[in-house]
Amino acid sequence: MTPKEFFEKHTREEVARVAEAAGTNIDNFRQIALYGGKVGSRLAKRLEEASNGKMSLREILFPDEF
C-alpha cells in the first residue's frame, strides 16, 4: 500500500499513530502521502515498521510505480 492509499484508507488517529511511531508527525506524513514529499530511506523503513508492513519500503520510496 502506498502512503497515499494508507492515508486515504485509515482514520486520522491511525495515521497519526503510525506517523508518530515512525518518528514524524501527521503533517509531514500528509506531505509525503498527498503531495509527493520526499522521504529518506531511514524514515521509509520506520514507516514500514510502524504500519506493520501495510506500507512496504518500495511503495513508500517509489509510489509512482504502484
N, C-alpha and C positions, 0 to 999 in steps of 0.2 A: 504494500500500500504506500503510495506517495505521501509526502507531508500534506499536500492539498487534500487528498482523499481522507486522510486521518483527521484533519481539521474540520472538514465538512461532515463527517460521519459520527463524530463524538461530541459530547457535551462540552461546554466551555470549561466546566470543572475538571473533566478528564484531560482535556488538552492542557490546562494549567498544571495539573498534577504531573503529567509527563514532561512538560517543559521544565518545571522546577526540579524534578528528579534528575533531569539531564544537565542541570546547572545553568539554565537560561530562564527567560520569562515568557509569558504568553504573547507579549507584543513582538518580541524577537522571533518567536516561532511563527506568528502570523505573517511576518515579513518574509520568512523563508517559504511558508506554505502557499501564500496567496500572490506574492509579488516577485517570486523568483530570487529572493535574497540568497546570497552566497552562504554556504555552510562549510566549515572545515571538517576534515576527516575525524578529528577527535570529538567534536560536537555531534557529528553524524553517528558515530559509534555509541555515544551516550544516549542519543535519541532512540536508536535501535534497541538498546538495552532497556531504557525506561518504558518503551512501548511494548515490552515483552515480545519483540520480534514482529509486531504488526507492521511496522515500517522497517524495510530492510536497508542496510547500508547503501546498497546500489541504488535503490529507489530514492533515498534521501539525497545522495550526491548527484544523480543523473535522472531527475524526474521527467525530463523531456523524452526519455527513451521509453516511457511507460504510458 
